Amino acid sequence: LRLSSVDPLTGEFVGFDVDIAREVAAALFGDPGRIAFVGIPSSDRVQALVDGRVDMVADVFTPTCSRREEIDFSTNYYTSPQVVLVRDDDPAQTTADLAGHRICGSAGSTTLARVVEQLPEVEAVPAAERADCLVKLQQGEVDGMSTNDTILVGFAAQDPNLRFLEGSLFEEPTAIGLPLGREDWVRYVNAVLDQVRTSGRWTELYNTHLADLLGPTAGPPAPVYLD
């Protein structure tokens, strides 16, 4: 919710990822408002880029080898641990206590794949949207949900009957998804992200959207470029 959501009062997209995308628009057009946001399911992000329906995806998007076969990515602009959210009455205290649990995650996401890989005694339950996992958890259809802490803290803040388990499954990098083969576009977006990191703008955006939930930041991750 703090990364990308629609403000119910204004209908505008808001959040950390949204403002990262606006920084690209500001650099390209001189106006951060010259960008058209399109809401798509998490499971459709790769195909939307392949089909040319969008020019970039800023949505807690993790670069993977399989995804790089179909799309490109910018450098990482955020890193966060993958954690598990459960109901307060669940007996589990750590991620090691999840045997037999049903854990929900976005269909086709790296977070759901991590659940399968690292928690073999857990039933992984896919859902089209992260919000669908929250509803399933609240209604007792699943025992927990897993994704990046930056996403789950927003859900936990809405429902006092939910809590985090101790421990994390993985450190998830976040990058902007870009169409395959457009090397100039990738370089341009990377240059914008470099400016966001070094100018202090990244810290400003973090403090605006995430600091009150996640605490002070050590700063943005250092960029790692692919040959």
N, C-alpha and C positions, 0 to 999 in steps of 0.2 A: 504494500500500500504506500509506503514511503518512497518506493522506487518508480512506479508508474501506475497511476489510477486516474479516474475521471472525477473531478470535483462535482458533486451532485448539485451544487448551487449555481455553478457557472457553466458546467459542461465542458470545461477545459481539462486537458491532460496535465497532470502535475506529478512531481517526484524527482528524485535524484537522476534516474536514467533519462527522464524526459528533459531535464535541464542539460544533461550531457549532450543530447541530440540537438538541443537549441544552440549550444555552443558551436556546433558544426554549421548550423544555419547562419549564425551571426558572422562567422568567419567567411562563409561563402557568399552571402548576400548583403552583409552589413546590417542584418535585422534578424534577431533571434525568433521573431514571430513568423518569418517566411518559411514555414515548414508545415506540412500536412500530416497529422498523426492518424494512423490507421490501427484500430484495435483488432488483433487476430489472436486465435488460440495459441498457446505455447507450442502445441504439437504441430502447428502450421508455419512456424517461423522460417524453416529452411526452404520449404516449397514456395513460400511467398517471395523469397529472394530469387529462387530459381526461375519462377514464372515472370519476374519483373514487375510484380505488383507493388513492391516497395524498393527503395534505394538503399535502405539500411535498417537494421533491427537493433534497438537499444532496449533490452528487456532481460536483464540477468542472464545473458547468453554466454554459455561456456564453450570455448573452442575445444573441439575434439578432432582426432584424426579422421573419423568417419564423416563428420560434418565438413571437414576441409576438402573432401573429395567432391563436394557439390557447391560450396560457397567459400568465401574468404573471410578473414577476421582482421580487425584492428589489433593493436597492442592492448594488453589488459589494462583496464582503468579502475578495477576494483577486485579485491579478493576477500572472500568471506567463508566461514566454516559452514558445512552442511550439518544441520542439527535436526532433532526430532521433537515434535510437539505432541503431547498426550493430554488426556483429561486428568484433572486433579486427583480423581479417585483411582487412577491406574496404579497397581502395585509396583510397576517398574520404576527404578530410580536412575539407571544408567542405560546407555545403548546396549550394554551386554545383557540386559534383562529382557530383551524383546522377543525371545523365542516364542513362537505361536501367535504373535501379534500380526494384525493386518495393518500395513503401513501404506498410506496413499501418497502418490506423487504425480506430477504432470506426465501424461503419456508421451513417450519418446524423449524424455528429458534425461540429462546425465545424472540428476539426483535420484531418479527412480532406478536407473541402472546401478548406482552405487548401493542402493538398498539391496538389490539382488546379489551383487558381488560380495558385499561385506556382511550381510545378515542372511545367510542361507536358510536359517530356520524361520524366517519371516515371510509372510505372504505379501507380495508387492501388488498394490491395487492401483491401476492407472485411472486418471481422470483427465478430461479435456482441459480444465482450468484449475489453477491452484485454489481458487475460491470454492470450487466443487469439492475439493478435499476437505476444506474447512467445514462445509455443510455435512459431509459424510461423517466427519469426526464428531461434530456436535450432536448428530442424530444417532450415533452408535453403530453406523454401518462399517466403520473402520476403527482401529484402536489408536492410530496416530497418523501424523503426516510429516513428511520430511522434505526440506529444501533449504536454501540459504537462510542464515539467521536474519539477514536484512529484510527478507519477506515475512518470516514467521513472527518477528517481534511486533509487526503491525497487527497480525491476527491475534496474537496473545494479548495485546493491549486492548483489543475489543472485547475479549471474553475472559473474565477473571477465573473461570472454571478450567482453564487450560494452563499447562506449565511445561517447561523444557526439561528434558532428561539431561543428565550430566554426560559430557563427552560429545565428540563430533565424529562424523564419518569421513570427512574429506575437506580439504581447503579448496573451494571452488573459485577459479579465476573468472572474471567477467570481461567481455570484450564486445565491440560492436560487430554485428554480422553484416557482411557486404557481399555483393554479387561476385561470382567467380570470374577471374580473368580481367577485372578492371583495376589494373595495378596502379594507375595514376590516382584513382579514387581512394584506394587503400592508403597510398602515401599521403594524400591530402588529409584524410581523416586522422592518420597517425600524427601529422604535423599539428593539427588542431589539438589533439589530446596532449601532445608535448607542451603546448602553450598553456593549456588548462592546468597541467601539473605544476609547471614552473612559475606561473604568474600568481599562484595562491588561490586561483579561482576554484580549483578542486576542493580545497579545504573549506572555502566559503559555502560551496554546495553541500558538502558533508555536514557542516555545522547547521545549515538550514534544515536539512531533511532527516538526518540520522543521528546526530550527536546526542539528542535528548533520550534516545532509546538505547544506543550502543555505547555511549560514552565518548571521551576524547579520542581523536585519531592520531596515529603516528605518521599520517600522510599517505599519499597515493603510492601504489606499487610501482616499482621501477619498470620502465618499458623493456620488453624483450622482443627483438626483431627477428623474423625468419629470413633466411637467405632466399 
